[in-house]
């Protein structure tokens, strides 16, 4: 089950893709993109905290 804000972002992303005329990709690439983004942000925050 998605967190409510995650569900809202999913709806926003779907609407944006539809408005741009881009076909909706399958869910697996979207999940992988979300996981990679989360890992990148987490790593960046860890590096920033280490430098402070």
C-alpha positions as CSV (number, residue, x, y, z in Angstrom):
1,X,0.0,0.0,0.0
2,X,1.3,3.4,-1.0
3,X,1.8,6.2,1.5
4,X,-0.9,8.9,0.8
5,X,1.7,11.4,-0.4
6,X,3.2,8.7,-2.6
7,X,-0.2,8.0,-4.1
8,X,-0.7,11.7,-4.7
9,X,2.7,12.0,-6.5
10,X,1.7,9.0,-8.6
11,X,-1.5,10.7,-9.8
12,X,0.4,13.9,-10.5
13,X,3.1,12.0,-12.5
14,X,0.4,10.1,-14.5
15,X,-1.4,13.4,-15.3
16,X,1.8,15.0,-16.4
17,X,2.7,12.1,-18.7
18,X,-0.8,12.2,-20.2
19,X,-0.7,16.0,-20.7
20,X,2.7,15.7,-22.5
21,X,1.4,12.8,-24.6
22,X,4.0,10.4,-23.3
23,X,2.7,6.8,-22.9
24,X,2.7,5.6,-19.3
25,X,5.6,3.2,-18.7
26,X,5.1,0.0,-16.8
27,X,5.4,0.2,-13.0
28,X,8.8,-1.6,-12.7
29,X,10.9,1.2,-14.3
30,X,9.1,3.8,-12.2
31,X,9.8,1.8,-9.0
32,X,13.4,1.4,-10.0
33,X,13.7,5.1,-10.7
34,X,12.2,6.0,-7.4
35,X,14.6,3.6,-5.6
36,X,17.6,5.0,-7.4
37,X,16.5,8.6,-6.6
38,X,16.0,7.7,-2.9
39,X,19.5,6.1,-2.8
40,X,21.1,9.2,-4.5
41,X,19.4,11.6,-2.1
42,X,20.3,9.5,0.9
43,X,23.9,9.3,-0.2
44,X,24.1,13.0,-0.9
45,X,22.7,13.8,2.5
46,X,25.2,11.5,4.2
47,X,28.1,13.1,2.4
48,X,26.9,16.6,3.4
49,X,26.5,15.6,7.0
50,X,30.0,14.1,7.0
51,X,31.5,17.3,5.7
52,X,29.9,19.5,8.3
